[in-house]
C-alpha cells in the first residue's frame, strides 16, 4: 500500500508538467505558440481551467495500478519459489 501511495502521489505531482510538455509539443506546428513552459501553463489554466491539467489522469492511474500489481505478484511468486527451493534442502540458489 505504501508503494502504491508513493507511486500515485508522484504521478499526481508530475502529471501537470507532463500535460504542459505534451501540449507544447502538439502545438509546435500550429498558429498557437507558447513562449515557454510557464506561458503554456498559464494559458492552459486561464483558457481551460486547472482541471484540464489532469485530463487523462484516470487512465494513468489504471496503468500504474496494473504495473504495480504485476510487479507485486511477480515478487511474491519469486519469494514462494525461493522458499520452495530452500525447503527441498538444496544448497544451491
N, CA, C and O atoms as a CHARMM CRD file, in Angstrom:
* protein
*
  372
    1    1 UNK  N      0.82600  -1.20100   0.00000 PROA 1      0.00000
    2    1 UNK  CA     0.00000   0.00000   0.00000 PROA 1      0.00000
    3    1 UNK  C      0.86600   1.25900   0.00000 PROA 1      0.00000
    4    1 UNK  O      0.54700   2.24400  -0.66500 PROA 1      0.00000
    5    2 UNK  N      1.96200   1.21300   0.75200 PROA 2      0.00000
    6    2 UNK  CA     2.84700   2.38100   0.79800 PROA 2      0.00000
    7    2 UNK  C      3.46900   2.61600  -0.56900 PROA 2      0.00000
    8    2 UNK  O      3.57200   3.75300  -1.02900 PROA 2      0.00000
    9    3 UNK  N      3.88400   1.52100  -1.21900 PROA 3      0.00000
   10    3 UNK  CA     4.49300   1.64500  -2.54300 PROA 3      0.00000
   11    3 UNK  C      3.50100   2.26000  -3.53000 PROA 3      0.00000
   12    3 UNK  O      3.86400   3.14800  -4.30200 PROA 3      0.00000
   13    4 UNK  N      2.27100   1.79700  -3.50900 PROA 4      0.00000
   14    4 UNK  CA     1.25600   2.32900  -4.41300 PROA 4      0.00000
   15    4 UNK  C      0.96100   3.79000  -4.09000 PROA 4      0.00000
   16    4 UNK  O      0.77400   4.59700  -5.00100 PROA 4      0.00000
   17    5 UNK  N      0.91800   4.13900  -2.80800 PROA 5      0.00000
   18    5 UNK  CA     0.68100   5.53200  -2.41800 PROA 5      0.00000
   19    5 UNK  C      1.78100   6.46000  -2.90400 PROA 5      0.00000
   20    5 UNK  O      1.50800   7.56900  -3.36300 PROA 5      0.00000
   21    6 UNK  N      3.02400   6.00900  -2.80200 PROA 6      0.00000
   22    6 UNK  CA     4.14900   6.82300  -3.27900 PROA 6      0.00000
   23    6 UNK  C      4.08500   6.99000  -4.78800 PROA 6      0.00000
   24    6 UNK  O      4.29600   8.08700  -5.30500 PROA 6      0.00000
   25    7 UNK  N      3.79700   5.91100  -5.49000 PROA 7      0.00000
   26    7 UNK  CA     3.71900   5.97900  -6.95200 PROA 7      0.00000
   27    7 UNK  C      2.57000   6.88500  -7.37900 PROA 7      0.00000
   28    7 UNK  O      2.72700   7.69700  -8.29100 PROA 7      0.00000
   29    8 UNK  N      1.43000   6.75400  -6.73400 PROA 8      0.00000
   30    8 UNK  CA     0.27500   7.58400  -7.06300 PROA 8      0.00000
   31    8 UNK  C      0.54400   9.05100  -6.75000 PROA 8      0.00000
   32    8 UNK  O      0.18700   9.93000  -7.53400 PROA 8      0.00000
   33    9 UNK  N      1.16800   9.31700  -5.61600 PROA 9      0.00000
   34    9 UNK  CA     1.49400  10.69700  -5.25000 PROA 9      0.00000
   35    9 UNK  C      2.46100  11.34600  -6.22200 PROA 9      0.00000
   36    9 UNK  O      2.29200  12.50800  -6.59000 PROA 9      0.00000
   37   10 UNK  N      3.47400  10.59600  -6.63900 PROA 10     0.00000
   38   10 UNK  CA     4.42200  11.16300  -7.59200 PROA 10     0.00000
   39   10 UNK  C      3.77300  11.39300  -8.95500 PROA 10     0.00000
   40   10 UNK  O      4.07100  12.38200  -9.62500 PROA 10     0.00000
   41   11 UNK  N      2.88500  10.48200  -9.36700 PROA 11     0.00000
   42   11 UNK  CA     2.17700  10.67100 -10.63800 PROA 11     0.00000
   43   11 UNK  C      1.25800  11.88400 -10.56800 PROA 11     0.00000
   44   11 UNK  O      1.13600  12.63500 -11.53600 PROA 11     0.00000
   45   12 UNK  N      0.61900  12.07000  -9.42900 PROA 12     0.00000
   46   12 UNK  CA    -0.27300  13.21400  -9.23400 PROA 12     0.00000
   47   12 UNK  C      0.50100  14.52800  -9.28600 PROA 12     0.00000
   48   12 UNK  O      0.01300  15.51700  -9.83300 PROA 12     0.00000
   49   13 UNK  N      1.69200  14.53900  -8.72500 PROA 13     0.00000
   50   13 UNK  CA     2.50300  15.75600  -8.71400 PROA 13     0.00000
   51   13 UNK  C      3.10200  16.06700 -10.08200 PROA 13     0.00000
   52   13 UNK  O      3.24000  17.23600 -10.44200 PROA 13     0.00000
   53   14 UNK  N      3.45500  15.04400 -10.84100 PROA 14     0.00000
   54   14 UNK  CA     4.14700  15.25300 -12.12200 PROA 14     0.00000
   55   14 UNK  C      3.21500  15.41100 -13.31800 PROA 14     0.00000
   56   14 UNK  O      3.64000  15.90200 -14.36400 PROA 14     0.00000
   57   15 UNK  N      1.96400  15.01000 -13.18800 PROA 15     0.00000
   58   15 UNK  CA     1.07700  14.99000 -14.34700 PROA 15     0.00000
   59   15 UNK  C      0.84800  16.36000 -14.98900 PROA 15     0.00000
   60   15 UNK  O      0.81300  16.44000 -16.21700 PROA 15     0.00000
   61   16 UNK  N      0.69000  17.44600 -14.21600 PROA 16     0.00000
   62   16 UNK  CA     0.52900  18.75500 -14.87800 PROA 16     0.00000
   63   16 UNK  C      1.73800  19.13600 -15.73400 PROA 16     0.00000
   64   16 UNK  O      1.57500  19.73100 -16.80000 PROA 16     0.00000
   65   17 UNK  N      2.93800  18.80400 -15.28600 PROA 17     0.00000
   66   17 UNK  CA     4.13400  19.09800 -16.07200 PROA 17     0.00000
   67   17 UNK  C      4.14400  18.29100 -17.36100 PROA 17     0.00000
   68   17 UNK  O      4.54800  18.79000 -18.41200 PROA 17     0.00000
   69   18 UNK  N      3.69800  17.04300 -17.27700 PROA 18     0.00000
   70   18 UNK  CA     3.60900  16.20500 -18.46600 PROA 18     0.00000
   71   18 UNK  C      2.57600  16.75200 -19.43700 PROA 18     0.00000
   72   18 UNK  O      2.78000  16.71800 -20.65100 PROA 18     0.00000
   73   19 UNK  N      1.46300  17.25600 -18.90500 PROA 19     0.00000
   74   19 UNK  CA     0.43100  17.85200 -19.75700 PROA 19     0.00000
   75   19 UNK  C      0.96900  19.06600 -20.49700 PROA 19     0.00000
   76   19 UNK  O      0.73500  19.21700 -21.69700 PROA 19     0.00000
   77   20 UNK  N      1.67800  19.92300 -19.80100 PROA 20     0.00000
   78   20 UNK  CA     2.26500  21.10800 -20.44100 PROA 20     0.00000
   79   20 UNK  C      3.26200  20.68900 -21.51000 PROA 20     0.00000
   80   20 UNK  O      3.28600  21.27300 -22.59400 PROA 20     0.00000
   81   21 UNK  N      4.07900  19.69500 -21.22500 PROA 21     0.00000
   82   21 UNK  CA     5.05800  19.21800 -22.20000 PROA 21     0.00000
   83   21 UNK  C      4.37000  18.67600 -23.44600 PROA 21     0.00000
   84   21 UNK  O      4.78300  18.97800 -24.56600 PROA 21     0.00000
   85   22 UNK  N      3.31900  17.87400 -23.25800 PROA 22     0.00000
   86   22 UNK  CA     2.59000  17.33100 -24.40100 PROA 22     0.00000
   87   22 UNK  C      1.91200  18.42800 -25.20700 PROA 22     0.00000
   88   22 UNK  O      1.92500  18.39300 -26.43700 PROA 22     0.00000
   89   23 UNK  N      1.32100  19.40200 -24.52400 PROA 23     0.00000
   90   23 UNK  CA     0.63200  20.49700 -25.22600 PROA 23     0.00000
   91   23 UNK  C      1.61200  21.32800 -26.04500 PROA 23     0.00000
   92   23 UNK  O      1.29900  21.71000 -27.17200 PROA 23     0.00000
   93   24 UNK  N      2.78900  21.61500 -25.49900 PROA 24     0.00000
   94   24 UNK  CA     3.75800  22.41300 -26.25100 PROA 24     0.00000
   95   24 UNK  C      4.27600  21.64100 -27.46000 PROA 24     0.00000
   96   24 UNK  O      4.54100  22.23800 -28.50300 PROA 24     0.00000
   97   25 UNK  N      4.42200  20.33400 -27.33700 PROA 25     0.00000
   98   25 UNK  CA     4.86100  19.54300 -28.48900 PROA 25     0.00000
   99   25 UNK  C      3.77200  19.45200 -29.54500 PROA 25     0.00000
  100   25 UNK  O      4.06200  19.49900 -30.74000 PROA 25     0.00000
  101   26 UNK  N      2.50800  19.32000 -29.11100 PROA 26     0.00000
  102   26 UNK  CA     1.41100  19.18400 -30.06500 PROA 26     0.00000
  103   26 UNK  C      1.14800  20.47300 -30.83200 PROA 26     0.00000
  104   26 UNK  O      0.68400  20.42000 -31.97100 PROA 26     0.00000
  105   27 UNK  N      1.42800  21.61300 -30.24600 PROA 27     0.00000
  106   27 UNK  CA     1.14400  22.88700 -30.90800 PROA 27     0.00000
  107   27 UNK  C      2.36400  23.47000 -31.60000 PROA 27     0.00000
  108   27 UNK  O      2.35400  24.64500 -31.96800 PROA 27     0.00000
  109   28 UNK  N      3.40900  22.68400 -31.78700 PROA 28     0.00000
  110   28 UNK  CA     4.62800  23.22500 -32.38900 PROA 28     0.00000
  111   28 UNK  C      4.42200  23.65600 -33.84300 PROA 28     0.00000
  112   28 UNK  O      5.07900  24.59500 -34.29200 PROA 28     0.00000
  113   29 UNK  N      3.54400  23.00800 -34.58300 PROA 29     0.00000
  114   29 UNK  CA     3.32800  23.36100 -35.97700 PROA 29     0.00000
  115   29 UNK  C      2.07200  24.17100 -36.22300 PROA 29     0.00000
  116   29 UNK  O      1.70400  24.39200 -37.37700 PROA 29     0.00000
  117   30 UNK  N      1.40900  24.61700 -35.17800 PROA 30     0.00000
  118   30 UNK  CA     0.14900  25.34600 -35.32200 PROA 30     0.00000
  119   30 UNK  C      0.34600  26.83100 -35.07300 PROA 30     0.00000
  120   30 UNK  O      1.44400  27.29000 -34.75800 PROA 30     0.00000
  121   31 UNK  N     -0.74300  27.56700 -35.22100 PROA 31     0.00000
  122   31 UNK  CA    -0.69100  29.02000 -35.05000 PROA 31     0.00000
  123   31 UNK  C     -0.51700  29.40500 -33.57400 PROA 31     0.00000
  124   31 UNK  O      0.09300  30.42800 -33.26300 PROA 31     0.00000
  125   32 UNK  N     -1.05000  28.58900 -32.68400 PROA 32     0.00000
  126   32 UNK  CA    -0.91000  28.87900 -31.25000 PROA 32     0.00000
  127   32 UNK  C      0.50400  28.51900 -30.82900 PROA 32     0.00000
  128   32 UNK  O      0.92500  27.36800 -30.94400 PROA 32     0.00000
  129   33 UNK  N      1.21800  29.49400 -30.34900 PROA 33     0.00000
  130   33 UNK  CA     2.59000  29.26100 -29.88700 PROA 33     0.00000
  131   33 UNK  C      2.70700  29.70800 -28.44200 PROA 33     0.00000
  132   33 UNK  O      2.09500  30.69000 -28.02100 PROA 33     0.00000
  133   34 UNK  N      3.49100  28.97800 -27.71000 PROA 34     0.00000
  134   34 UNK  CA     3.78800  29.35000 -26.33400 PROA 34     0.00000
  135   34 UNK  C      5.22600  29.85600 -26.27700 PROA 34     0.00000
  136   34 UNK  O      6.10800  29.33200 -26.95700 PROA 34     0.00000
  137   35 UNK  N      5.45000  30.87400 -25.46400 PROA 35     0.00000
  138   35 UNK  CA     6.79900  31.42300 -25.32700 PROA 35     0.00000
  139   35 UNK  C      7.71800  30.44100 -24.60600 PROA 35     0.00000
  140   35 UNK  O      8.86400  30.23000 -25.00000 PROA 35     0.00000
  141   36 UNK  N      7.19000  29.85200 -23.55100 PROA 36     0.00000
  142   36 UNK  CA     7.94300  28.87200 -22.76100 PROA 36     0.00000
  143   36 UNK  C      6.93500  28.01700 -21.98500 PROA 36     0.00000
  144   36 UNK  O      5.72400  28.15300 -22.15700 PROA 36     0.00000
  145   37 UNK  N      7.44800  27.15200 -21.14400 PROA 37     0.00000
  146   37 UNK  CA     6.57300  26.25600 -20.39600 PROA 37     0.00000
  147   37 UNK  C      5.67600  27.01100 -19.41500 PROA 37     0.00000
  148   37 UNK  O      4.51200  26.65400 -19.23000 PROA 37     0.00000
  149   38 UNK  N      6.21600  28.04300 -18.79700 PROA 38     0.00000
  150   38 UNK  CA     5.42900  28.82300 -17.84100 PROA 38     0.00000
  151   38 UNK  C      4.27000  29.52500 -18.54800 PROA 38     0.00000
  152   38 UNK  O      3.16000  29.58700 -18.02100 PROA 38     0.00000
  153   39 UNK  N      4.53600  30.05200 -19.74400 PROA 39     0.00000
  154   39 UNK  CA     3.49300  30.69600 -20.53500 PROA 39     0.00000
  155   39 UNK  C      2.41900  29.67900 -20.92200 PROA 39     0.00000
  156   39 UNK  O      1.22700  29.98000 -20.85600 PROA 39     0.00000
  157   40 UNK  N      2.83500  28.48600 -21.32300 PROA 40     0.00000
  158   40 UNK  CA     1.87700  27.43100 -21.67100 PROA 40     0.00000
  159   40 UNK  C      1.03300  27.05700 -20.46700 PROA 40     0.00000
  160   40 UNK  O     -0.18300  26.90400 -20.58600 PROA 40     0.00000
  161   41 UNK  N      1.66100  26.91000 -19.31100 PROA 41     0.00000
  162   41 UNK  CA     0.95300  26.57200 -18.07800 PROA 41     0.00000
  163   41 UNK  C     -0.10000  27.62700 -17.75300 PROA 41     0.00000
  164   41 UNK  O     -1.24500  27.29400 -17.44700 PROA 41     0.00000
  165   42 UNK  N      0.28700  28.88700 -17.81900 PROA 42     0.00000
  166   42 UNK  CA    -0.65300  29.97400 -17.51000 PROA 42     0.00000
  167   42 UNK  C     -1.79800  30.04700 -18.51100 PROA 42     0.00000
  168   42 UNK  O     -2.94700  30.24300 -18.11600 PROA 42     0.00000
  169   43 UNK  N     -1.50400  29.89300 -19.80200 PROA 43     0.00000
  170   43 UNK  CA    -2.55900  29.95800 -20.81600 PROA 43     0.00000
  171   43 UNK  C     -3.53900  28.78800 -20.68400 PROA 43     0.00000
  172   43 UNK  O     -4.74300  28.96600 -20.87100 PROA 43     0.00000
  173   44 UNK  N     -3.03500  27.60500 -20.36600 PROA 44     0.00000
  174   44 UNK  CA    -3.91000  26.44200 -20.20300 PROA 44     0.00000
  175   44 UNK  C     -4.86300  26.67300 -19.03300 PROA 44     0.00000
  176   44 UNK  O     -6.06200  26.41800 -19.14600 PROA 44     0.00000
  177   45 UNK  N     -4.33400  27.15300 -17.92100 PROA 45     0.00000
  178   45 UNK  CA    -5.18100  27.40400 -16.75300 PROA 45     0.00000
  179   45 UNK  C     -6.17000  28.53300 -17.03200 PROA 45     0.00000
  180   45 UNK  O     -7.33500  28.44600 -16.64300 PROA 45     0.00000
  181   46 UNK  N     -5.71300  29.59500 -17.70300 PROA 46     0.00000
  182   46 UNK  CA    -6.59200  30.72900 -17.98200 PROA 46     0.00000
  183   46 UNK  C     -7.71400  30.34600 -18.94100 PROA 46     0.00000
  184   46 UNK  O     -8.86400  30.73100 -18.72700 PROA 46     0.00000
  185   47 UNK  N     -7.40300  29.60300 -19.98300 PROA 47     0.00000
  186   47 UNK  CA    -8.39000  29.28900 -21.01800 PROA 47     0.00000
  187   47 UNK  C     -9.27600  28.08400 -20.67900 PROA 47     0.00000
  188   47 UNK  O    -10.45400  28.06700 -21.03400 PROA 47     0.00000
  189   48 UNK  N     -8.72300  27.08300 -20.00000 PROA 48     0.00000
  190   48 UNK  CA    -9.47000  25.83900 -19.79800 PROA 48     0.00000
  191   48 UNK  C     -9.69800  25.46800 -18.33800 PROA 48     0.00000
  192   48 UNK  O    -10.50700  24.58700 -18.04800 PROA 48     0.00000
  193   49 UNK  N     -9.01200  26.11300 -17.43200 PROA 49     0.00000
  194   49 UNK  CA    -9.16400  25.79500 -16.01800 PROA 49     0.00000
  195   49 UNK  C     -8.12000  24.79500 -15.53900 PROA 49     0.00000
  196   49 UNK  O     -7.48600  24.10300 -16.33500 PROA 49     0.00000
  197   50 UNK  N     -7.95700  24.73600 -14.22800 PROA 50     0.00000
  198   50 UNK  CA    -6.93800  23.87000 -13.63900 PROA 50     0.00000
  199   50 UNK  C     -7.24000  22.38600 -13.83700 PROA 50     0.00000
  200   50 UNK  O     -6.32400  21.56500 -13.87400 PROA 50     0.00000
  201   51 UNK  N     -8.52500  22.03800 -13.96400 PROA 51     0.00000
  202   51 UNK  CA    -8.89000  20.62700 -14.16900 PROA 51     0.00000
  203   51 UNK  C     -8.33300  20.07200 -15.47500 PROA 51     0.00000
  204   51 UNK  O     -8.08700  18.87100 -15.59100 PROA 51     0.00000
  205   52 UNK  N     -8.13700  20.94600 -16.45300 PROA 52     0.00000
  206   52 UNK  CA    -7.64900  20.46900 -17.75000 PROA 52     0.00000
  207   52 UNK  C     -6.22500  19.92900 -17.66400 PROA 52     0.00000
  208   52 UNK  O     -5.80200  19.17300 -18.53900 PROA 52     0.00000
  209   53 UNK  N     -5.48500  20.30100 -16.63400 PROA 53     0.00000
  210   53 UNK  CA    -4.13200  19.77100 -16.46800 PROA 53     0.00000
  211   53 UNK  C     -4.15000  18.28900 -16.10300 PROA 53     0.00000
  212   53 UNK  O     -3.14700  17.59400 -16.26900 PROA 53     0.00000
  213   54 UNK  N     -5.28300  17.80900 -15.60800 PROA 54     0.00000
  214   54 UNK  CA    -5.38700  16.41600 -15.17700 PROA 54     0.00000
  215   54 UNK  C     -6.26800  15.57800 -16.08800 PROA 54     0.00000
  216   54 UNK  O     -6.70200  14.49800 -15.68900 PROA 54     0.00000
  217   55 UNK  N     -6.54500  16.04700 -17.30200 PROA 55     0.00000
  218   55 UNK  CA    -7.31100  15.22800 -18.24300 PROA 55     0.00000
  219   55 UNK  C     -6.47700  14.00700 -18.61100 PROA 55     0.00000
  220   55 UNK  O     -5.31000  14.13000 -18.98300 PROA 55     0.00000
  221   56 UNK  N     -7.07800  12.84400 -18.50700 PROA 56     0.00000
  222   56 UNK  CA    -6.38600  11.60200 -18.81700 PROA 56     0.00000
  223   56 UNK  C     -5.67300  10.98500 -17.62900 PROA 56     0.00000
  224   56 UNK  O     -5.00200   9.96300 -17.77200 PROA 56     0.00000
  225   57 UNK  N     -5.80900  11.58900 -16.46600 PROA 57     0.00000
  226   57 UNK  CA    -5.12400  11.05900 -15.28500 PROA 57     0.00000
  227   57 UNK  C     -5.71500   9.72800 -14.83700 PROA 57     0.00000
  228   57 UNK  O     -5.00600   8.89800 -14.26600 PROA 57     0.00000
  229   58 UNK  N     -7.01100   9.51300 -15.08900 PROA 58     0.00000
  230   58 UNK  CA    -7.64200   8.24000 -14.72400 PROA 58     0.00000
  231   58 UNK  C     -6.99900   7.06400 -15.44000 PROA 58     0.00000
  232   58 UNK  O     -6.79000   6.00700 -14.84400 PROA 58     0.00000
  233   59 UNK  N     -6.68600   7.24600 -16.71300 PROA 59     0.00000
  234   59 UNK  CA    -6.02000   6.18500 -17.47000 PROA 59     0.00000
  235   59 UNK  C     -4.62500   5.92600 -16.91600 PROA 59     0.00000
  236   59 UNK  O     -4.16100   4.78700 -16.88800 PROA 59     0.00000
  237   60 UNK  N     -3.97300   6.97300 -16.48300 PROA 60     0.00000
  238   60 UNK  CA    -2.63900   6.80500 -15.90900 PROA 60     0.00000
  239   60 UNK  C     -2.70600   6.05200 -14.58400 PROA 60     0.00000
  240   60 UNK  O     -1.81900   5.25600 -14.27800 PROA 60     0.00000
  241   61 UNK  N     -3.75100   6.29800 -13.79800 PROA 61     0.00000
  242   61 UNK  CA    -3.91700   5.56800 -12.53900 PROA 61     0.00000
  243   61 UNK  C     -4.11000   4.08000 -12.82800 PROA 61     0.00000
  244   61 UNK  O     -3.51500   3.23600 -12.15800 PROA 61     0.00000
  245   62 UNK  N     -4.93400   3.75700 -13.81500 PROA 62     0.00000
  246   62 UNK  CA    -5.15500   2.35200 -14.16400 PROA 62     0.00000
  247   62 UNK  C     -3.86600   1.69900 -14.64600 PROA 62     0.00000
  248   62 UNK  O     -3.56500   0.56300 -14.28000 PROA 62     0.00000
  249   63 UNK  N     -3.11900   2.40800 -15.45500 PROA 63     0.00000
  250   63 UNK  CA    -1.85500   1.88900 -15.96200 PROA 63     0.00000
  251   63 UNK  C     -0.87600   1.65000 -14.81400 PROA 63     0.00000
  252   63 UNK  O     -0.23000   0.60400 -14.75300 PROA 63     0.00000
  253   64 UNK  N     -0.77100   2.61000 -13.91600 PROA 64     0.00000
  254   64 UNK  CA     0.13000   2.49400 -12.76800 PROA 64     0.00000
  255   64 UNK  C     -0.31100   1.35300 -11.86000 PROA 64     0.00000
  256   64 UNK  O      0.52700   0.61400 -11.34400 PROA 64     0.00000
  257   65 UNK  N     -1.61300   1.20400 -11.66100 PROA 65     0.00000
  258   65 UNK  CA    -2.12300   0.12700 -10.82000 PROA 65     0.00000
  259   65 UNK  C     -1.78700  -1.23300 -11.41000 PROA 65     0.00000
  260   65 UNK  O     -1.37700  -2.14100 -10.68600 PROA 65     0.00000
  261   66 UNK  N     -1.95400  -1.37800 -12.70300 PROA 66     0.00000
  262   66 UNK  CA    -1.66300  -2.65200 -13.35700 PROA 66     0.00000
  263   66 UNK  C     -0.18900  -3.00600 -13.23500 PROA 66     0.00000
  264   66 UNK  O      0.15800  -4.15900 -12.97500 PROA 66     0.00000
  265   67 UNK  N      0.66900  -2.02900 -13.42000 PROA 67     0.00000
  266   67 UNK  CA     2.10500  -2.28800 -13.30300 PROA 67     0.00000
  267   67 UNK  C      2.47500  -2.64100 -11.87000 PROA 67     0.00000
  268   67 UNK  O      3.24100  -3.57600 -11.63700 PROA 67     0.00000
  269   68 UNK  N      1.93700  -1.90100 -10.91400 PROA 68     0.00000
  270   68 UNK  CA     2.24200  -2.15600  -9.50600 PROA 68     0.00000
  271   68 UNK  C      1.77500  -3.54400  -9.08300 PROA 68     0.00000
  272   68 UNK  O      2.50500  -4.26800  -8.40500 PROA 68     0.00000
  273   69 UNK  N      0.57600  -3.91200  -9.47800 PROA 69     0.00000
  274   69 UNK  CA     0.06000  -5.23500  -9.11600 PROA 69     0.00000
  275   69 UNK  C      0.89000  -6.33100  -9.76200 PROA 69     0.00000
  276   69 UNK  O      1.20000  -7.33000  -9.11400 PROA 69     0.00000
  277   70 UNK  N      1.25600  -6.16200 -11.02500 PROA 70     0.00000
  278   70 UNK  CA     2.02300  -7.20500 -11.69800 PROA 70     0.00000
  279   70 UNK  C      3.39900  -7.37700 -11.06500 PROA 70     0.00000
  280   70 UNK  O      3.85800  -8.50900 -10.91300 PROA 70     0.00000
  281   71 UNK  N      4.07500  -6.28500 -10.68900 PROA 71     0.00000
  282   71 UNK  CA     5.36800  -6.41000 -10.02800 PROA 71     0.00000
  283   71 UNK  C      5.23100  -7.00800  -8.63300 PROA 71     0.00000
  284   71 UNK  O      6.10900  -7.75500  -8.20200 PROA 71     0.00000
  285   72 UNK  N      4.16400  -6.70100  -7.92500 PROA 72     0.00000
  286   72 UNK  CA     3.94000  -7.27500  -6.60300 PROA 72     0.00000
  287   72 UNK  C      3.70900  -8.77600  -6.70700 PROA 72     0.00000
  288   72 UNK  O      4.27700  -9.54600  -5.93300 PROA 72     0.00000
  289   73 UNK  N      2.88600  -9.19400  -7.65300 PROA 73     0.00000
  290   73 UNK  CA     2.63100 -10.62400  -7.85000 PROA 73     0.00000
  291   73 UNK  C      3.91500 -11.33600  -8.26200 PROA 73     0.00000
  292   73 UNK  O      4.19600 -12.43900  -7.79200 PROA 73     0.00000
  293   74 UNK  N      4.69100 -10.70900  -9.13700 PROA 74     0.00000
  294   74 UNK  CA     5.95700 -11.30200  -9.56300 PROA 74     0.00000
  295   74 UNK  C      6.89900 -11.47400  -8.36900 PROA 74     0.00000
  296   74 UNK  O      7.54800 -12.51100  -8.23700 PROA 74     0.00000
  297   75 UNK  N      6.97400 -10.47300  -7.51100 PROA 75     0.00000
  298   75 UNK  CA     7.82600 -10.56900  -6.32800 PROA 75     0.00000
  299   75 UNK  C      7.36800 -11.66000  -5.37800 PROA 75     0.00000
  300   75 UNK  O      8.19100 -12.37900  -4.81100 PROA 75     0.00000
  301   76 UNK  N      6.05400 -11.78800  -5.19900 PROA 76     0.00000
  302   76 UNK  CA     5.53200 -12.85400  -4.34000 PROA 76     0.00000
  303   76 UNK  C      5.83000 -14.23500  -4.91600 PROA 76     0.00000
  304   76 UNK  O      6.18800 -15.15500  -4.18100 PROA 76     0.00000
  305   77 UNK  N      5.68400 -14.37400  -6.22500 PROA 77     0.00000
  306   77 UNK  CA     5.99400 -15.66100  -6.85400 PROA 77     0.00000
  307   77 UNK  C      7.47000 -16.00600  -6.71200 PROA 77     0.00000
  308   77 UNK  O      7.81700 -17.15700  -6.44600 PROA 77     0.00000
  309   78 UNK  N      8.33500 -15.01900  -6.88600 PROA 78     0.00000
  310   78 UNK  CA     9.76500 -15.26500  -6.72200 PROA 78     0.00000
  311   78 UNK  C     10.08300 -15.68900  -5.29300 PROA 78     0.00000
  312   78 UNK  O     10.89800 -16.58600  -5.07600 PROA 78     0.00000
  313   79 UNK  N      9.44500 -15.04900  -4.32600 PROA 79     0.00000
  314   79 UNK  CA     9.65900 -15.40800  -2.92400 PROA 79     0.00000
  315   79 UNK  C      9.18100 -16.82400  -2.64500 PROA 79     0.00000
  316   79 UNK  O      9.86800 -17.59500  -1.97600 PROA 79     0.00000
  317   80 UNK  N      8.01100 -17.16600  -3.15400 PROA 80     0.00000
  318   80 UNK  CA     7.47500 -18.51200  -2.94500 PROA 80     0.00000
  319   80 UNK  C      8.35800 -19.57400  -3.59400 PROA 80     0.00000
  320   80 UNK  O      8.59700 -20.62800  -3.00400 PROA 80     0.00000
  321   81 UNK  N      8.83900 -19.30300  -4.79500 PROA 81     0.00000
  322   81 UNK  CA     9.72200 -20.25700  -5.46600 PROA 81     0.00000
  323   81 UNK  C     11.03800 -20.41000  -4.72300 PROA 81     0.00000
  324   81 UNK  O     11.57400 -21.51500  -4.63500 PROA 81     0.00000
  325   82 UNK  N     11.56300 -19.32100  -4.19100 PROA 82     0.00000
  326   82 UNK  CA    12.80400 -19.38900  -3.42300 PROA 82     0.00000
  327   82 UNK  C     12.59600 -20.19100  -2.14400 PROA 82     0.00000
  328   82 UNK  O     13.43500 -21.01800  -1.78900 PROA 82     0.00000
  329   83 UNK  N     11.48300 -19.95400  -1.45000 PROA 83     0.00000
  330   83 UNK  CA    11.20200 -20.71400  -0.23000 PROA 83     0.00000
  331   83 UNK  C     10.99300 -22.19400  -0.53300 PROA 83     0.00000
  332   83 UNK  O     11.41100 -23.05500   0.24000 PROA 83     0.00000
  333   84 UNK  N     10.34800 -22.48600  -1.65600 PROA 84     0.00000
  334   84 UNK  CA    10.14500 -23.87300  -2.05200 PROA 84     0.00000
  335   84 UNK  C     11.48300 -24.53600  -2.35900 PROA 84     0.00000
  336   84 UNK  O     11.70700 -25.69200  -2.00000 PROA 84     0.00000
  337   85 UNK  N     12.36100 -23.80500  -3.01700 PROA 85     0.00000
  338   85 UNK  CA    13.67600 -24.32400  -3.37600 PROA 85     0.00000
  339   85 UNK  C     14.51600 -24.55900  -2.12500 PROA 85     0.00000
  340   85 UNK  O     15.20700 -25.57300  -2.02600 PROA 85     0.00000
  341   86 UNK  N     14.46300 -23.64000  -1.17700 PROA 86     0.00000
  342   86 UNK  CA    15.21700 -23.78700   0.06500 PROA 86     0.00000
  343   86 UNK  C     14.63100 -24.92600   0.90400 PROA 86     0.00000
  344   86 UNK  O     15.36700 -25.65400   1.57000 PROA 86     0.00000
  345   87 UNK  N     13.32200 -25.07300   0.86900 PROA 87     0.00000
  346   87 UNK  CA    12.65000 -26.11900   1.64200 PROA 87     0.00000
  347   87 UNK  C     13.00300 -27.52500   1.19500 PROA 87     0.00000
  348   87 UNK  O     12.87200 -28.46700   1.97600 PROA 87     0.00000
  349   88 UNK  N     13.44600 -27.68900  -0.03800 PROA 88     0.00000
  350   88 UNK  CA    13.83200 -29.01800  -0.53200 PROA 88     0.00000
  351   88 UNK  C     15.16600 -29.46200   0.03000 PROA 88     0.00000
  352   88 UNK  O     15.52600 -30.63200  -0.09200 PROA 88     0.00000
  353   89 UNK  N     15.91200 -28.54600   0.64800 PROA 89     0.00000
  354   89 UNK  CA    17.21000 -28.91300   1.22500 PROA 89     0.00000
  355   89 UNK  C     18.34300 -28.73300   0.23600 PROA 89     0.00000
  356   89 UNK  O     19.44700 -29.22200   0.47200 PROA 89     0.00000
  357   90 UNK  N     18.10300 -28.05800  -0.84400 PROA 90     0.00000
  358   90 UNK  CA    19.14900 -27.83600  -1.82000 PROA 90     0.00000
  359   90 UNK  C     20.10600 -26.76400  -1.31900 PROA 90     0.00000
  360   90 UNK  O     19.68700 -25.78600  -0.70100 PROA 90     0.00000
  361   91 UNK  N     21.39300 -26.95500  -1.58900 PROA 91     0.00000
  362   91 UNK  CA    22.37600 -25.97200  -1.14100 PROA 91     0.00000
  363   91 UNK  C     22.62100 -24.90800  -2.21400 PROA 91     0.00000
  364   91 UNK  O     23.33600 -23.93700  -1.97100 PROA 91     0.00000
  365   92 UNK  N     22.03300 -25.08800  -3.39300 PROA 92     0.00000
  366   92 UNK  CA    22.22200 -24.13200  -4.49100 PROA 92     0.00000
  367   92 UNK  C     21.08700 -23.12000  -4.49500 PROA 92     0.00000
  368   92 UNK  O     19.99000 -23.39300  -4.00700 PROA 92     0.00000
  369   93 UNK  N     21.36100 -21.96800  -5.04400 PROA 93     0.00000
  370   93 UNK  CA    20.32200 -20.98100  -5.26700 PROA 93     0.00000
  371   93 UNK  C     19.70300 -21.23100  -6.57600 PROA 93     0.00000
  372   93 UNK  O     18.78900 -20.50900  -6.97500 PROA 93     0.00000
